[in-house]
Amino acid sequence: MIFLALGVYVAKGHRRALVGAGLGLAGGMLALGLGIALFRSIYLNAIPAEVLPHDAAAAFYDTLVRFLRLGLRTVLVLGLVVALAGFLTGRSITAVRARAGLSKGIGWLRGGAEKAGFRTGPVGAWVYTYKRVLLDRCDRDSCPGAGLLGPPDREGDHRHNPRGVWLCW
């Protein structure tokens, strides 16, 4: 994971590298999952029934790799989410249209919820009051990992960058 992050950091096209790293990570987890499934059948066919019954061998193997499978699925989803985030922050017409569609969909849901009488109470009022602060992107000087995935809008202006993803931790 560290090498993937370093690869994205040193790449010339950060966003493209992020999409590639996410898809590569997801593809690797998919290949490992297929390998585990293939090895299960090889293992079960190799164990003689006199040594260990087939059902017991299957239960043993499934118990042994249960958490490995869960970890593989988790990292697979993480890779896909990273790739999708890298793609959706891009300047392609598909990414722009997807963001616009998502914004319209959220607006439609919000309007439907308001018509149905759904109220957010004091939390909604607070979020509305401070939405600029909540949505504002990090400044390179104030956030140690900010600005890894995109250049500033203008020379020296790192506050608003619609083309890049600001990464803060």
Residue pairs with C-beta under 8 A, 6 or more apart in sequence:
4 21
4 24
4 25
7 17
7 21
8 14
8 17
8 18
8 21
8 148
8 149
9 148
11 17
14 148
14 149
14 150
14 164
15 86
15 87
15 89
15 90
15 149
15 150
15 164
15 165
16 86
18 82
18 83
18 85
18 86
18 149
18 165
19 83
19 86
19 87
20 83
21 79
21 82
21 83
22 79
22 80
22 81
22 82
22 83
22 84
22 85
22 86
23 79
23 80
23 83
24 79
25 75
25 76
25 78
25 79
25 82
26 75
26 76
26 79
26 80
26 83
27 79
28 79
29 72
29 73
29 75
29 76
29 79
30 76
32 72
33 69
33 72
33 73
33 76
36 65
36 68
36 69
36 72
40 58
40 61
40 62
40 65
43 57
43 61
44 54
44 57
44 58
44 61
47 54
47 57
52 60
85 165
86 149
86 165
87 94
87 95
88 95
88 98
88 99
89 95
89 149
89 150
89 163
89 164
89 165
91 163
120 127
127 134
136 159
137 146
137 159
137 160
137 161
137 166
138 146
138 147
138 166
138 168
139 146
139 158
139 159
140 146
140 147
140 152
140 158
141 158
143 166
143 168
143 169
144 168
144 169
145 167
145 168
145 169
146 158
146 166
146 167
146 168
147 158
147 161
147 164
147 166
147 167
148 165
148 167
149 164
149 165
149 166
149 167
150 161
150 163
150 164
150 165
150 166
151 161
151 163
151 164
152 158
152 161
153 160
153 161
153 162
153 163
